[in-house]
Amino acid sequence: MKITKGQIAVIGLVLVAFALSVYFYPKMPQRMASHWNARGQVDGYMGKDAGLFIMPCVMAGLALLLYVIPYLDPLKRNIDRFRSYYEGFIVLICVFMLTIHYHVILWNLGIQISTNVVIPIGTGLLFYYCGILCERAKRNWFIGIRTPWTLSSDLVWARTHRIGGKLFKVAGIAAFAGVAFQKYAIYFVLVPAIAVAVFTIVYSFVIYQQEKTQ
């Protein structure tokens, strides 16, 4: 099986994450800050073994799962039609996780960049790219806006993902705006994402009912 550029990029990102953990291991405190609340304040700690190596392991496991998913899907041929965009999503997920990993390391070295800056930017990029992915996704069982109605009809799938893609892009831009309002950054991330999810579920049902009556 030929390895793709996206897979090479993901392998490289995972290796960088492990390399950062090994390099900074002697410099980390035994008790590392590892979790922040919505106000950007530390509210959780863990030992440095877990604090340094959980994220690289999760990155590797998640990337492997996301690469396996297309082979499990009965509609694999449809995934192949937008495979390059899907692989781009996997790369972006790994970039996001590597950024969080490096942020944790920097914080524990005394370079304290607010999570309410890092998270809105990272999630904004992810949401925006989800919009691009949705606009190109074909009907399948694992990737995209999966409701009983989108999975039952190519037309419902296409229409839902067309509008869902645009809305995810808007949610991404809204998440970026959270950087300017750091005290309320969590709302700029969560509220648009929840609104898009609710709207697309309802929209897919409505379009499905319209299709049935026609």
C-alpha positions in Angstrom: 0.0 0.0 0.0 1.4 3.4 -1.0 1.9 5.8 1.8 0.5 9.3 1.2 1.9 12.7 1.9 -0.8 13.2 4.6 0.3 10.0 6.3 3.9 11.0 6.2 2.9 14.4 7.7 1.0 12.7 10.5 3.8 10.3 11.3 6.2 13.3 11.5 3.8 15.2 13.8 3.5 12.3 16.2 7.3 11.8 16.3 7.7 15.5 17.0 5.3 15.2 19.9 7.2 12.3 21.4 10.5 14.1 20.7 9.3 17.2 22.6 8.3 15.0 25.6 11.7 13.3 25.7 13.6 16.5 25.3 11.8 18.5 27.9 11.3 15.6 30.4 14.3 16.6 32.7 13.1 20.2 32.7 9.5 19.5 33.8 8.3 19.7 37.4 7.2 16.4 39.0 3.6 17.8 39.2 2.6 19.4 35.9 -0.3 21.8 35.2 -2.5 19.8 32.8 -6.0 21.3 32.7 -7.4 24.8 32.6 -10.9 26.1 33.3 -13.0 28.3 31.1 -11.3 31.4 32.6 -7.9 30.1 31.5 -6.9 29.2 35.1 -5.1 26.0 36.0 -7.5 23.6 37.8 -5.8 20.2 37.2 -2.4 18.6 37.7 -0.8 15.3 36.9 2.6 13.6 37.2 5.1 14.5 34.5 5.2 11.0 33.0 1.5 11.2 32.2 1.6 14.9 31.5 4.3 14.5 28.8 3.3 11.3 27.2 -0.5 11.1 27.2 -1.0 13.5 24.4 1.5 11.9 22.0 0.0 8.5 22.7 -3.5 9.9 22.1 -2.3 11.5 18.8 -0.9 8.2 17.6 -4.1 6.3 18.6 -6.5 8.8 17.1 -4.6 9.1 13.9 -4.6 5.3 13.5 -8.3 5.1 14.2 -9.1 7.8 11.7 -7.0 6.0 9.0 -8.8 2.7 9.7 -12.3 4.1 9.6 -12.5 4.3 5.8 -11.7 0.6 5.5 -14.6 -0.3 7.8 -17.2 1.8 6.0 -19.5 -0.1 3.6 -19.5 3.1 1.5 -15.7 3.3 1.3 -15.9 4.1 -2.4 -17.6 7.4 -1.5 -14.9 8.3 1.0 -12.3 7.7 -1.7 -14.0 10.6 -3.6 -13.0 13.1 -1.0 -10.0 11.2 0.6 -7.5 14.0 0.2 -9.7 16.4 2.2 -10.3 13.8 4.8 -6.5 13.2 5.2 -6.1 17.0 5.4 -8.5 16.9 8.4 -6.4 14.2 10.1 -3.2 16.3 9.6 -5.0 19.4 11.1 -6.2 17.4 14.1 -2.7 16.3 14.8 -1.4 19.9 14.4 -4.0 21.0 16.9 -3.1 18.3 19.4 0.7 19.0 19.0 0.0 22.7 19.6 -1.9 21.9 22.8 1.0 19.6 23.8 3.6 22.3 23.3 1.4 24.8 25.1 1.3 22.5 28.2 5.1 22.2 28.0 5.6 25.9 27.7 3.3 26.7 30.5 5.1 24.4 32.9 8.4 26.0 31.8 7.0 29.4 33.0 5.9 30.7 29.5 2.2 31.1 30.3 0.2 31.8 27.1 -3.5 31.8 27.9 -5.6 28.8 26.8 -8.2 31.3 25.9 -6.0 32.4 23.1 -4.7 29.0 22.0 -8.1 27.1 22.0 -10.2 29.6 20.1 -7.6 29.8 17.3 -7.1 26.0 17.1 -10.8 25.2 17.2 -11.6 28.0 14.8 -9.2 26.5 12.3 -10.8 23.0 12.9 -14.3 24.3 12.5 -13.5 26.2 9.3 -11.8 23.1 7.8 -14.8 21.0 8.9 -16.8 23.3 6.7 -14.6 22.7 3.7 -14.7 18.9 4.4 -18.5 18.9 4.7 -18.9 20.7 1.4 -17.0 17.9 -0.3 -18.0 14.8 1.7 -20.1 12.1 0.0 -22.5 9.9 1.9 -20.8 7.5 4.3 -21.3 6.1 7.8 -18.5 7.8 9.7 -17.5 11.2 8.3 -19.8 14.2 8.1 -23.2 15.2 9.4 -24.7 11.7 10.1 -28.4 11.7 10.9 -30.9 9.0 10.0 -32.1 11.3 7.2 -28.8 12.2 5.7 -27.7 8.5 5.7 -31.0 7.6 4.0 -30.7 9.9 1.0 -28.0 11.3 -1.2 -30.1 14.4 -1.8 -30.6 15.1 1.9 -26.9 14.4 2.5 -25.9 16.8 -0.2 -28.2 19.6 0.8 -27.5 19.3 4.5 -23.7 19.2 4.0 -23.8 22.2 1.6 -25.4 24.4 4.2 -23.7 22.7 7.1 -20.3 23.4 5.5 -21.1 27.1 5.3 -22.3 27.2 8.9 -19.2 25.4 10.2 -17.1 28.1 8.5 -19.1 30.8 10.3 -18.6 28.9 13.6 -14.9 28.8 12.9 -14.8 32.6 12.4 -16.9 33.1 15.5 -14.4 30.9 17.5 -11.5 33.2 16.3 -13.4 36.1 17.7 -13.1 34.6 21.1 -9.5 35.7 21.2 -10.7 39.3 21.4 -13.0 38.5 24.3 -10.9 36.0 26.3 -13.1 36.1 29.4 -16.0 34.7 27.3 -13.9 32.7 24.8 -15.5 29.4 25.7 -18.9 30.7 24.6 -17.5 31.8 21.2 -16.4 28.2 20.7 -19.3 26.2 22.1 -22.4 28.2 21.3 -21.8 28.3 17.5 -20.8 24.6 17.4 -24.0 23.6 19.3 -26.1 25.8 17.1 -24.7 24.3 13.9 -25.3 20.8 15.3 -28.9 21.5 16.2 -29.7 23.3 13.0 -28.3 20.6 10.7 -30.1 17.9 12.5 -33.4 19.7 12.2 -32.7 20.8 8.6 -31.9 17.2 7.5 -35.2 16.0 8.9 -37.2 18.8 7.2 -35.5 18.1 3.8 -36.1 14.4 4.2 -39.8 15.0 4.8 -40.0 17.3 1.8 -38.3 14.6 -0.4 -40.8 12.0 0.8 -43.8 14.2 -0.1 -42.4 14.8 -3.6 
